[in-house]
Amino acid sequence: MSHLRGNSFLGVFAYSYLKDYFVGLPESEKQIIETNLQWLVSLRKAAIDEAIRRGK
């Protein structure tokens, strides 16, 4: 769980540094990146919720 939580954090963190680069991409690629970002955020939240449920 901690690896999953950490890896999803790194993805969200990397997005924050690279978002200026994404401005020049075609709209379809921006949509894919945005979808992936939302997936990472959801995955991180689920991992945190599971850790709380397990009492960690």
N, C-alpha and C positions, 0 to 999 in steps of 0.2 A: 504494500500500500504506500509506503513512504517513497519508494522509487517512482511509482505512478504519479503521486502528488508532486514530487520534485521535477520529473520530466515534463509534466504539463505546465508547471510554473515556468520552466525554462523556455518552452514554446511561446507562452504569453509574453514573457520578458523579451525574447528575441523579436517578437512582432512589434513591440513598442519602439525598439531601436531601428527596425527596418521599414516602418510604415511610410516614411518619406520616400523610400525607394519604390514602393508600390504605386505611387501616384502616376507614374509613367506607364504602367502596365495596361494591357487591354482590359476592358470591362469584365470579360469572362474570367480572366485570371484573378482579378480583384475579388470576384464573387467566390471563387474557389478558396482563396486565402481567407476571406471573411468567414466562410463556412467552417474551414479548419480551425480558425480562432475560436469560434463559438463552440466547436466540439471540444477543444482543449479546455475551455472555461468550464463546460459542463462536466467533463471528465475530472477535472481538479475538484470541483464542488462535490461530486459523487465520492471521490476518494476521501475528502475531508469528512463528509457526512458518515461514511463507513468507519473511519477512524474514531469518530465521536461515538458511534453506535457500539464499537468494540471497547470503548473506554480508554483510548490511547491519545 
